[in-house]
C-alpha cells in the first residue's frame, strides 16, 4: 500500500506543477493578446510585461522539467498583428 501512496503523492505533485505552469502560461498569453489588440488599434504597446512573465515561467519550467517559452519582441507582436488582419 505504501507504493500506491507514493505514486499518488507523486501524481498529485506533478499535477500541481502543471497547473502552476498553465496559470503562468495563460497570464503570458493574456499579455500577448493585449499587445496584439493595442497594435491593431495603432496604439503604443510594450513587451516588458510579457517577458517578465516569460522569465518567471521559464524559471518555473526549468525547476519542474517543463518546456520553456520564447521571449517576445515588438517585431513578433507586429508580425502577429499583421497576420491576423
C-alpha positions in Angstrom: 0.0 0.0 0.0 3.0 2.3 0.6 3.9 2.2 -3.1 0.4 3.2 -4.1 0.5 6.2 -1.7 3.9 7.3 -3.1 2.6 7.1 -6.7 -0.5 9.0 -5.8 1.5 11.7 -4.0 3.9 12.0 -6.9 1.0 12.3 -9.4 -0.6 14.9 -7.2 2.6 17.0 -7.1 3.1 16.6 -10.8 -0.5 17.8 -11.4 0.1 20.8 -9.1 3.3 21.7 -11.1 1.5 21.5 -14.4 -1.4 23.7 -13.1 1.1 26.3 -11.9 2.7 26.2 -15.3 -0.6 26.6 -17.1 -1.5 29.6 -15.0 1.7 31.4 -15.8 1.3 30.5 -19.5 -2.3 31.8 -19.5 -1.1 35.0 -18.0 1.6 35.3 -20.6 -0.9 34.7 -23.4 -3.2 37.3 -21.9 -0.5 40.0 -22.1 0.4 38.9 -25.6 -3.3 39.3 -26.7 -3.4 42.7 -25.1 -0.3 43.8 -27.0 -1.8 42.5 -30.3 -5.0 44.3 -29.7 -3.2 47.6 -29.0 -1.1 47.1 -32.1 -4.2 46.5 -34.2 -5.6 49.8 -32.9 -2.4 51.6 -33.7 -1.7 52.2 -30.0 1.7 52.0 -28.3 2.4 48.6 -26.7 5.2 47.2 -24.6 6.6 43.6 -24.3 8.3 44.0 -21.0 5.3 42.7 -19.0 5.1 39.7 -21.3 8.8 39.0 -20.8 8.6 39.3 -17.1 6.0 36.6 -17.0 8.0 34.6 -19.6 11.1 34.8 -17.3 9.1 33.6 -14.3 7.5 30.9 -16.4 10.9 29.7 -17.7 12.4 29.6 -14.2 9.4 27.6 -13.1 9.7 25.3 -16.1 13.3 24.7 -15.5 12.8 23.8 -11.9 9.9 21.4 -12.8 11.3 19.9 -16.1 8.6 21.6 -18.3 9.1 23.3 -21.6 10.2 26.9 -21.7 8.8 29.8 -23.8 10.5 32.3 -26.1 10.9 35.9 -25.1 8.7 38.2 -27.1 9.9 41.1 -29.2 7.9 44.1 -30.5 8.6 42.7 -34.0 6.9 39.4 -33.1 3.8 41.3 -31.9 3.7 43.3 -35.1 4.0 40.2 -37.2 1.2 38.5 -35.3 -0.9 41.7 -35.7 -0.3 41.8 -39.5 -1.1 38.1 -39.9 -4.4 38.4 -38.1 -5.6 41.3 -40.3 
